[in-house]
Amino acid sequence: MGHLGWTDLWCVLIRPPNKASRLCTETASMRIMVAIKRVIDYAVKIRVKPDKSGVETSNVKMSMNPFCEIALEEALRIKESGRASEVVAVSVGPAQCVDTLRTGLAMGADRAIHVEFPGTLYPLSIAKILKALVDAEKPGLLLLGKQAIDDDCNQTGQMIAGLLKWPQGTFASKVVLDEENKVATVDREVDGGLETLCLDLPAVITTDLRLNQPRYASLPNIMKAKSKVIKKLTPQDLNIEIRSDLEVVQVTDPPKRKAGVILSSVDELIDKLKNEARVL
């Protein structure tokens, strides 16, 4: 076995850190907050309550909103690349939201915060609660799913950006962070194709389907998540008054589609399009 010479030792001691290590040390302070929502699982057939006051949620499988999964996955990838030091998952809703937060912790989130409220919440109330959490946690980036698959409102991200007076990038299909210049480049899907935005950090980004493919939580991480502490808060703790100016009058099933018909000729098709469908 050879000996380490003085020249070799000198080289080892003064060798500068590589680019990756510099990036980790320079960006280790940024925190990412991800808002996640508990919704009816996307594979479940929705049933309207007999009194038409809403949809049936009792004894129905619930899971994390798919767009929120994408937001959390993106936050985890940013952290794993060395551009963030911590990922905090937050959820607002009934006590059962803890299960959704456990899933987020099993995927890789470092901490979780649950703001418990048993009643119905609308986007503006959620945005006010998230603003209070952002003021307390001071994240450098707030990620949300572009919409929830239960109400399809697509409003919370825009509202929280307005309340915070932060720049926003909605429907993100690609996110690139430049920590040195404190900016985020977001490709977003619009009717005409793709639009690229450059946002000063801190910023709000809502995620679209094509951004990434969320990971599955491994069994060891699921077991570890069960022992992690989830911080409990209420809207009162955040000095937020929950008040809604909306009222659900009635929820009904969409009309059933009529059975299709087989036509014998093009002339018959044109006749039906003109006289029955009235689209020609």
The 8 nearest C-alpha neighbors of each residue, nearest first, counted from 0:
[[1, 2, 3, 4, 7, 8, 5, 6],
 [2, 0, 3, 4, 7, 5, 8, 6],
 [1, 3, 4, 0, 5, 7, 8, 6],
 [4, 2, 7, 8, 1, 5, 6, 0],
 [3, 5, 7, 6, 2, 8, 9, 1],
 [6, 4, 8, 7, 9, 3, 10, 2],
 [7, 5, 9, 4, 8, 10, 3, 11],
 [6, 8, 10, 4, 5, 9, 3, 11],
 [9, 7, 5, 11, 10, 6, 4, 12],
 [8, 10, 6, 12, 7, 11, 5, 13],
 [11, 9, 7, 8, 12, 13, 14, 6],
 [12, 10, 8, 9, 14, 13, 7, 6],
 [11, 13, 9, 10, 14, 8, 15, 7],
 [12, 14, 10, 11, 15, 9, 8, 16],
 [13, 15, 11, 12, 10, 16, 9, 17],
 [16, 14, 13, 17, 12, 11, 18, 21],
 [17, 15, 20, 21, 14, 18, 19, 13],
 [16, 18, 20, 19, 15, 21, 22, 14],
 [17, 19, 21, 20, 22, 16, 23, 15],
 [20, 18, 22, 21, 17, 23, 81, 16],
 [19, 21, 23, 22, 17, 18, 16, 24],
 [22, 20, 18, 24, 19, 23, 25, 16],
 [21, 23, 19, 25, 20, 24, 26, 18],
 [24, 22, 81, 20, 21, 26, 25, 27],
 [25, 23, 21, 27, 22, 26, 20, 81],
 [24, 26, 22, 23, 27, 21, 28, 178],
 [27, 25, 82, 28, 23, 24, 83, 22],
 [26, 28, 84, 83, 24, 23, 29, 25],
 [27, 29, 26, 84, 30, 83, 25, 85],
 [30, 28, 83, 139, 84, 27, 26, 31],
 [29, 31, 138, 85, 139, 83, 84, 86],
 [32, 30, 86, 140, 138, 141, 139, 85],
 [31, 33, 87, 141, 86, 88, 138, 142],
 [32, 34, 142, 88, 143, 141, 71, 87],
 [33, 35, 89, 143, 90, 88, 142, 32],
 [36, 34, 67, 90, 89, 33, 88, 63],
 [35, 37, 64, 63, 90, 38, 67, 34],
 [36, 38, 63, 62, 96, 64, 99, 61],
 [39, 37, 61, 62, 64, 63, 40, 149],
 [38, 40, 61, 62, 60, 41, 149, 43],
 [41, 39, 61, 62, 42, 43, 60, 38],
 [40, 42, 43, 39, 148, 65, 44, 64],
 [43, 41, 40, 44, 39, 60, 45, 61],
 [44, 42, 40, 41, 45, 39, 60, 59],
 [45, 43, 46, 42, 41, 40, 39, 59],
 [44, 46, 43, 47, 54, 55, 39, 56],
 [47, 45, 55, 54, 48, 44, 252, 56],
 [46, 48, 54, 55, 53, 51, 49, 251],
 [47, 49, 51, 54, 55, 50, 53, 52],
 [50, 48, 51, 47, 52, 53, 55, 46],
 [49, 51, 48, 52, 53, 47, 249, 250],
 [52, 50, 250, 48, 49, 53, 249, 251],
 [51, 53, 50, 249, 250, 48, 54, 247],
 [54, 52, 250, 51, 48, 47, 55, 249],
 [55, 53, 47, 48, 46, 56, 45, 52],
 [54, 56, 48, 46, 47, 57, 53, 45],
 [55, 57, 59, 54, 58, 39, 60, 61],
 [56, 58, 59, 55, 60, 54, 61, 48],
 [59, 57, 56, 60, 55, 61, 39, 43],
 [60, 58, 56, 57, 61, 39, 55, 43],
 [59, 61, 40, 39, 58, 62, 43, 56],
 [62, 60, 39, 40, 38, 59, 37, 63],
 [61, 63, 40, 37, 38, 39, 64, 99],
 [64, 62, 37, 99, 36, 65, 38, 68],
 [63, 65, 67, 66, 36, 38, 37, 147],
 [66, 64, 68, 67, 63, 69, 148, 144],
 [65, 67, 144, 69, 68, 64, 145, 70],
 [68, 66, 144, 70, 35, 64, 69, 65],
 [69, 67, 65, 71, 66, 70, 72, 213],
 [68, 70, 72, 66, 67, 71, 213, 73],
 [71, 69, 67, 73, 68, 72, 143, 144],
 [72, 70, 74, 68, 73, 69, 33, 67],
 [71, 73, 69, 75, 213, 74, 70, 68],
 [74, 72, 76, 70, 71, 75, 69, 77],
 [75, 73, 71, 77, 72, 76, 78, 70],
 [76, 74, 78, 72, 73, 77, 79, 71],
 [77, 75, 79, 73, 78, 74, 80, 72],
 [76, 78, 74, 80, 75, 79, 82, 73],
 [77, 79, 83, 75, 81, 80, 76, 82],
 [78, 80, 76, 81, 77, 75, 82, 83],
 [79, 81, 77, 78, 82, 76, 83, 23],
 [82, 80, 23, 78, 79, 83, 22, 77],
 [81, 83, 26, 78, 77, 80, 23, 27],
 [84, 82, 78, 29, 27, 81, 30, 85],
 [83, 85, 27, 28, 29, 30, 78, 82],
 [86, 84, 30, 83, 109, 31, 87, 78],
 [85, 87, 31, 108, 109, 32, 30, 88],
 [86, 88, 32, 110, 111, 109, 108, 33],
 [89, 87, 111, 33, 34, 32, 110, 112],
 [90, 88, 112, 34, 111, 113, 35, 33],
 [91, 89, 113, 35, 34, 36, 114, 112],
 [90, 92, 114, 115, 113, 116, 89, 125],
 [91, 93, 116, 115, 117, 96, 114, 90],
 [94, 92, 117, 116, 115, 95, 96, 91],
 [93, 95, 96, 97, 115, 92, 117, 116],
 [94, 96, 97, 93, 98, 99, 92, 37],
 [97, 95, 99, 98, 94, 93, 37, 92],
 [96, 98, 100, 95, 99, 94, 101, 113],
 [99, 97, 101, 96, 100, 95, 102, 62],
 [100, 98, 102, 96, 101, 97, 63, 37],
 [99, 101, 103, 97, 102, 98, 104, 96],
 [102, 100, 104, 98, 103, 99, 224, 105],
 [101, 103, 105, 99, 100, 104, 106, 98],
 [104, 102, 100, 106, 101, 105, 108, 99],
 [103, 105, 108, 101, 107, 106, 102, 224],
 [104, 106, 221, 220, 102, 224, 107, 103],
 [107, 105, 216, 103, 104, 102, 108, 215],
 [106, 108, 104, 105, 109, 103, 75, 220],
 [107, 109, 104, 86, 110, 103, 87, 106],
 [110, 108, 86, 87, 85, 107, 104, 111],
 [111, 109, 87, 108, 88, 86, 104, 112],
 [110, 112, 88, 229, 87, 89, 230, 100],
 [111, 113, 89, 230, 229, 231, 88, 90],
 [112, 114, 231, 90, 89, 115, 91, 230],
 [115, 113, 232, 91, 233, 231, 90, 92],
 [114, 116, 92, 233, 93, 91, 113, 94],
 [115, 117, 92, 93, 118, 114, 233, 91],
 [118, 116, 93, 92, 115, 119, 94, 120],
 [119, 117, 116, 120, 93, 92, 115, 241],
 [120, 118, 121, 117, 116, 92, 243, 93],
 [119, 121, 124, 118, 125, 122, 92, 243],
 [120, 122, 124, 123, 125, 119, 243, 245],
 [123, 121, 155, 125, 124, 126, 154, 120],
 [122, 124, 126, 125, 121, 127, 158, 155],
 [125, 123, 127, 126, 122, 121, 241, 120],
 [126, 124, 122, 128, 123, 127, 129, 121],
 [125, 127, 159, 123, 129, 124, 128, 155],
 [128, 126, 130, 124, 129, 125, 123, 131],
 [129, 127, 125, 131, 130, 126, 124, 132],
 [130, 128, 132, 126, 131, 127, 133, 125],
 [131, 129, 133, 127, 132, 128, 126, 134],
 [130, 132, 134, 128, 129, 133, 237, 135],
 [133, 131, 129, 135, 134, 130, 136, 128],
 [134, 132, 130, 136, 135, 137, 131, 129],
 [133, 135, 131, 132, 137, 136, 130, 138],
 [134, 136, 132, 133, 137, 131, 130, 138],
 [135, 137, 133, 138, 134, 132, 30, 32],
 [138, 136, 133, 134, 135, 139, 30, 132],
 [139, 137, 30, 31, 140, 136, 32, 133],
 [138, 140, 201, 30, 29, 31, 200, 137],
 [141, 139, 31, 201, 202, 138, 203, 32],
 [140, 142, 203, 32, 33, 31, 204, 202],
 [141, 143, 33, 204, 70, 205, 203, 32],
 [144, 142, 205, 34, 70, 33, 67, 145],
 [143, 145, 66, 67, 206, 205, 146, 70],
 [144, 146, 205, 206, 153, 170, 207, 143],
 [147, 145, 153, 144, 151, 152, 148, 66],
 [146, 148, 151, 149, 64, 150, 66, 152],
 [147, 149, 151, 150, 146, 64, 38, 41],
 [148, 150, 147, 151, 38, 39, 64, 152],
 [149, 151, 152, 148, 147, 146, 153, 38],
 [152, 150, 147, 148, 146, 153, 149, 154],
 [151, 153, 150, 154, 146, 147, 122, 155],
 [154, 152, 146, 151, 145, 155, 147, 156],
 [155, 153, 152, 157, 156, 122, 158, 146],
 [154, 156, 122, 158, 157, 126, 159, 153],
 [157, 155, 159, 158, 154, 160, 205, 143],
 [156, 158, 160, 155, 154, 159, 161, 167],
 [159, 157, 161, 155, 160, 156, 126, 154],
 [158, 160, 126, 162, 161, 156, 157, 163],
 [161, 159, 165, 163, 157, 158, 162, 164],
 [160, 162, 164, 158, 159, 163, 157, 165],
 [161, 163, 159, 160, 164, 158, 130, 127],
 [162, 164, 160, 165, 161, 159, 130, 133],
 [165, 163, 161, 162, 160, 166, 159, 202],
 [166, 164, 160, 202, 163, 167, 203, 201],
 [167, 165, 202, 198, 203, 160, 164, 199],
 [168, 166, 203, 204, 202, 160, 165, 169],
 [167, 169, 204, 185, 203, 205, 171, 170],
 [168, 170, 205, 171, 204, 167, 187, 145],
 [171, 169, 207, 206, 187, 205, 145, 188],
 [172, 170, 187, 206, 207, 169, 173, 186],
 [171, 173, 210, 209, 187, 186, 207, 170],
 [174, 172, 186, 210, 171, 185, 175, 187],
 [175, 173, 185, 184, 176, 186, 183, 171],
 [176, 174, 184, 183, 185, 177, 173, 182],
 [177, 175, 183, 178, 182, 184, 174, 181],
 [178, 176, 182, 179, 180, 181, 183, 175],
 [177, 179, 181, 180, 176, 182, 26, 82],
 [178, 180, 177, 181, 182, 25, 26, 22],
 [179, 181, 178, 182, 177, 199, 183, 200],
 [182, 180, 178, 200, 179, 177, 199, 183],
 [183, 181, 199, 200, 177, 198, 180, 176],
 [182, 184, 176, 198, 175, 197, 177, 185],
 [185, 183, 197, 175, 196, 174, 198, 176],
 [186, 184, 174, 196, 195, 173, 171, 187],
 [187, 185, 195, 173, 172, 171, 194, 193],
 [188, 186, 171, 170, 194, 172, 193, 185],
 [187, 189, 193, 192, 170, 194, 172, 171],
 [190, 188, 192, 191, 193, 187, 194, 170],
 [189, 191, 192, 188, 193, 194, 187, 170],
 [190, 192, 189, 193, 188, 194, 187, 195],
 [191, 193, 189, 190, 188, 194, 187, 186],
 [194, 192, 188, 187, 189, 186, 195, 191],
 [193, 195, 187, 186, 188, 196, 189, 192],
 [196, 194, 186, 185, 187, 193, 197, 184],
 [197, 195, 185, 184, 198, 186, 194, 168],
 [196, 198, 184, 183, 185, 182, 199, 195],
 [199, 197, 183, 182, 166, 196, 184, 200],
 [198, 200, 182, 181, 201, 183, 202, 166],
 [201, 199, 202, 182, 181, 198, 139, 183],
 [200, 202, 139, 140, 199, 165, 203, 138],
 [201, 203, 200, 166, 165, 140, 167, 141],
 [202, 204, 167, 141, 160, 142, 140, 166],
 [205, 203, 168, 142, 167, 169, 141, 143],
 [206, 204, 145, 169, 143, 144, 170, 142],
 [205, 207, 171, 144, 170, 145, 70, 143],
 [206, 208, 170, 171, 172, 209, 210, 145],
 [207, 209, 210, 66, 206, 211, 172, 69],
 [210, 208, 172, 211, 207, 212, 173, 171],
 [209, 211, 172, 173, 208, 207, 171, 206],
 [212, 210, 209, 213, 69, 208, 73, 72],
 [211, 213, 214, 69, 210, 72, 209, 208],
 [214, 212, 72, 69, 68, 211, 215, 71],
 [215, 213, 216, 212, 72, 106, 68, 217],
 [214, 216, 217, 213, 106, 105, 218, 102],
 [215, 217, 106, 105, 220, 221, 214, 218],
 [218, 216, 220, 219, 221, 215, 105, 106],
 [217, 219, 221, 220, 222, 216, 105, 223],
 [220, 218, 222, 221, 217, 223, 105, 216],
 [219, 221, 105, 223, 217, 222, 218, 224],
 [222, 220, 105, 218, 224, 219, 223, 217],
 [221, 223, 219, 220, 224, 225, 218, 226],
 [222, 224, 220, 225, 221, 226, 219, 227],
 [225, 223, 221, 105, 227, 226, 222, 104],
 [224, 226, 223, 222, 227, 221, 101, 228],
 [225, 227, 224, 223, 228, 222, 229, 101],
 [228, 226, 224, 225, 229, 223, 110, 104],
 [227, 229, 230, 226, 111, 110, 225, 224],
 [230, 228, 111, 112, 231, 227, 113, 110],
 [229, 231, 112, 113, 111, 228, 232, 110],
 [232, 230, 113, 114, 112, 229, 233, 115],
 [233, 231, 114, 236, 113, 115, 230, 234],
 [232, 234, 114, 236, 115, 235, 116, 237],
 [233, 235, 239, 237, 236, 238, 114, 240],
 [236, 234, 238, 233, 237, 239, 240, 232],
 [235, 237, 233, 234, 238, 232, 239, 114],
 [236, 238, 234, 235, 239, 131, 233, 128],
 [239, 237, 235, 236, 234, 240, 131, 233],
 [240, 238, 234, 237, 235, 241, 128, 127],
 [239, 241, 242, 238, 234, 235, 124, 237],
 [242, 240, 124, 239, 243, 234, 120, 235],
 [243, 241, 240, 244, 124, 120, 245, 121],
 [242, 244, 245, 241, 121, 124, 120, 246],
 [243, 245, 242, 246, 121, 123, 241, 247],
 [246, 244, 243, 247, 121, 242, 248, 120],
 [247, 245, 248, 244, 243, 249, 121, 119],
 [248, 246, 249, 245, 52, 250, 53, 51],
 [247, 249, 246, 250, 52, 51, 53, 245],
 [248, 250, 51, 52, 247, 251, 53, 50],
 [249, 251, 51, 53, 52, 47, 252, 248],
 [252, 250, 51, 253, 249, 47, 53, 52],
 [251, 253, 254, 47, 250, 46, 255, 51],
 [252, 254, 255, 251, 256, 250, 47, 46],
 [255, 253, 256, 252, 251, 257, 250, 258],
 [256, 254, 253, 257, 252, 258, 251, 259],
 [255, 257, 254, 258, 259, 253, 252, 260],
 [258, 256, 259, 255, 254, 260, 253, 276],
 [257, 259, 256, 260, 255, 261, 254, 262],
 [258, 260, 257, 261, 256, 262, 255, 268],
 [261, 259, 262, 258, 257, 263, 268, 271],
 [260, 262, 263, 259, 264, 268, 267, 258],
 [263, 261, 264, 260, 268, 267, 265, 266],
 [262, 264, 261, 267, 265, 268, 266, 260],
 [263, 265, 267, 266, 262, 268, 269, 261],
 [264, 266, 268, 267, 269, 263, 262, 270],
 [265, 267, 269, 264, 268, 270, 263, 271],
 [266, 268, 270, 264, 265, 269, 271, 262],
 [269, 267, 265, 271, 266, 270, 272, 262],
 [268, 270, 272, 266, 271, 267, 273, 265],
 [269, 271, 267, 273, 268, 272, 274, 266],
 [272, 270, 275, 274, 268, 273, 269, 267],
 [273, 271, 276, 269, 270, 277, 278, 275],
 [274, 272, 277, 279, 270, 271, 278, 275],
 [273, 275, 271, 277, 272, 270, 276, 278],
 [276, 274, 271, 277, 272, 273, 270, 278],
 [275, 277, 272, 278, 274, 273, 271, 279],
 [278, 276, 273, 274, 275, 272, 279, 271],
 [279, 277, 276, 272, 273, 275, 274, 271],
 [278, 273, 277, 272, 269, 276, 274, 270]]
